[in-house]
Amino acid sequence: MKSVTIGLIREGRIPPDKRVPFTPLQAEEIVQRFPHVILFCQTSPVRCFKDSEYAELGIPIVPDVTQCDILMGIKEVQIPDLIPNKTYFFFSHTLKKQPHNKKLLQEILKKKIRLIDYETLKDTQGNRLVAFGRFAGIVGAYNGLYTYGKRFNLFSLRRAHECFDINDLKLEIRRISLPPIKIALTGSGRVAKGAMETLDTAGIRKVTPAEYLTRTFEEPVYVQLGSADYHVRNEGGHFNRDEFHREPKRYTSTFPEFAKVTDLLLAGAFWNPQAPVLFTEAHMKQPDFRIKVIADITCDINGSVPSTKKATSIDDPLYDYDPQTGNLHPPLSDPSFVTVMAIDNLPCELPRSASEEFGHDLIDRILRPLLVEDPEGIISRATIAENGNLTPHFEYLRDYVTD
């Protein structure tokens, strides 16, 4: 079998991402499982795993990776760093025609790069095969609890990025003691499951939507809400999941009823821009809107959560939103404001653990189709650009890349 060279590239985006596609142990596993693969690691001062950790396991550390066939990173590669005629794996953030990455995809086409975005790696049913969603949920829920404790001066937690790994974070979260508050979590995918992992670790009891709306409790509780729990069909009749995904405009959100009894919102549901928003700015002005802390894990700017006016950062995670004016203020500046956490790169707070799970899925689900055989067409379906052209699956991006 023809030899293949893979390069783990240095992250060039500012601020840099500390995550990696493969941990040092996984890099060693790859060359053992696939004898025809040679793996190189580009030197980097910012990764969560040091160059020396790779070198100790026999992975060559090199200043550049121009000799490699396949280049794998995490975030967008900077345009000057793109090497022509290579295969690249990274999160390109071009699938929704994001304006800021238009030039990136144009340059990829110009340089005849084969681009495979991790988001496009799916099985035949359309389910994503690799993702960081679980860790976004784990850290997002942790940050929500951190923010609530800080807002009401109840307890002090270390920041998630100050924890060594997920086990350290779970030990930290077990320290908290909450009053009998109600926490609403939206979503039912990877993000929501990760958030529930954190809430369960904190010892917070899960209740049903009906109990949540109608009962009072002497302990903190949370409810996990799927789309069917807070949407009604405009024309009456039962909620239909397929119809909701296909024609979301036929539904209205009933979440404002939950907002009347909720203290902390963890927004973890995928939102289609055609779907109803969770609640409006007008709802937030009402005296019975009870939510004072929002952790917007999905971080859709001006999306389903109207107070998410901007993304925050790991270094500066919070801001306050004034429901009466719509203005933003420094965090914790007025009791009438809503405190918002909207970090847009949550898994970066636990880079070692997040990278380990991500790399495990890449090895188990992607490397064989990529390096040996691909009977299900996983790689071909995921390829956005090749030989200077968009592939048929991504022809919808044509107007995006055309000046």
Secondary structure as GFF3:
##gff-version 3
##sequence-region A 1 403
A	DSSP	beta_strand	4	8	.	.	.	ID=ss1
A	DSSP	alpha_helix	24	33	.	.	.	ID=ss2
A	DSSP	beta_strand	37	42	.	.	.	ID=ss3
A	DSSP	alpha_helix	51	55	.	.	.	ID=ss4
A	DSSP	beta_strand	61	62	.	.	.	ID=ss5
A	DSSP	beta_strand	70	72	.	.	.	ID=ss6
A	DSSP	three_ten_helix	79	81	.	.	.	ID=ss7
A	DSSP	beta_strand	87	89	.	.	.	ID=ss8
A	DSSP	three_ten_helix	99	101	.	.	.	ID=ss9
A	DSSP	alpha_helix	102	110	.	.	.	ID=ss10
A	DSSP	beta_strand	114	116	.	.	.	ID=ss11
A	DSSP	three_ten_helix	118	120	.	.	.	ID=ss12
A	DSSP	alpha_helix	133	151	.	.	.	ID=ss13
A	DSSP	three_ten_helix	160	162	.	.	.	ID=ss14
A	DSSP	alpha_helix	166	173	.	.	.	ID=ss15
A	DSSP	beta_strand	182	186	.	.	.	ID=ss16
A	DSSP	alpha_helix	190	201	.	.	.	ID=ss17
A	DSSP	beta_strand	205	206	.	.	.	ID=ss18
A	DSSP	alpha_helix	209	214	.	.	.	ID=ss19
A	DSSP	beta_strand	221	225	.	.	.	ID=ss20
A	DSSP	three_ten_helix	227	229	.	.	.	ID=ss21
A	DSSP	beta_strand	231	233	.	.	.	ID=ss22
A	DSSP	alpha_helix	241	246	.	.	.	ID=ss23
A	DSSP	three_ten_helix	248	250	.	.	.	ID=ss24
A	DSSP	beta_strand	251	253	.	.	.	ID=ss25
A	DSSP	alpha_helix	255	259	.	.	.	ID=ss26
A	DSSP	beta_strand	264	267	.	.	.	ID=ss27
A	DSSP	alpha_helix	281	285	.	.	.	ID=ss28
A	DSSP	beta_strand	293	296	.	.	.	ID=ss29
A	DSSP	beta_strand	318	321	.	.	.	ID=ss30
A	DSSP	beta_strand	328	329	.	.	.	ID=ss31
A	DSSP	beta_strand	338	341	.	.	.	ID=ss32
A	DSSP	three_ten_helix	346	349	.	.	.	ID=ss33
A	DSSP	alpha_helix	351	361	.	.	.	ID=ss34
A	DSSP	pi_helix	362	366	.	.	.	ID=ss35
A	DSSP	alpha_helix	367	371	.	.	.	ID=ss36
A	DSSP	alpha_helix	378	382	.	.	.	ID=ss37
A	DSSP	beta_strand	383	386	.	.	.	ID=ss38
A	DSSP	beta_strand	389	390	.	.	.	ID=ss39
A	DSSP	three_ten_helix	392	397	.	.	.	ID=ss40
A	DSSP	alpha_helix	398	401	.	.	.	ID=ss41
###
